[in-house]
């Protein structure tokens, strides 16, 4: 077993521990680089991107307190009202295990119809070997090719295209890219 496998296991456990608490309060999806990593792509990441439904402050405070009990902390603030304001203003916040700066969960509220659609159509992806929820492969590819476009994102999209091959719905990708251009560009 190489370092890649060990790191993947650490990221998976960290994510699973966080999500176990999160799903008691709201729907979530995992997006971006960790999706490609769980599909066998060898590349590093220090954060797991998670989008959640918008929840009210009272529910968020309960979520935050539960995270604290389980040894997580927010890097932006220790005050749940301040953290909630970040999220409400469409900014992300980062949670870590106490006394560890990595890995990190980058948490954000759904900010538009694209994010809401991803949450409504979330799925467990069989090739990951996990029981975590993700946005669709088509949505991940669309975001990486149309919006993010870094070298790492383009390589992630290529990797997902190889893994899923003819199971990918190209019309769906084009439809999502059109929505990305309309809502995000």
Buried (B, 14 or more C-beta within 10 A) or exposed (E): EEEBEEBBEEBBEBBEBBBEBBEEBBBBBBBBBBBBBBBBBEEEBBBBBBBBBBBEEEBBBBBBEBBBEEEBBBEBBEEBEEBBBBBEEEEBBBBBBEEEEEBBBBBBBBBEEBBBBBBEEBEEBEEBEBEBBBBBBBBBBBBBBBBBEEEBBEBBBBBBBEBBEEEBBEEBBEBBBEBBEEEEE
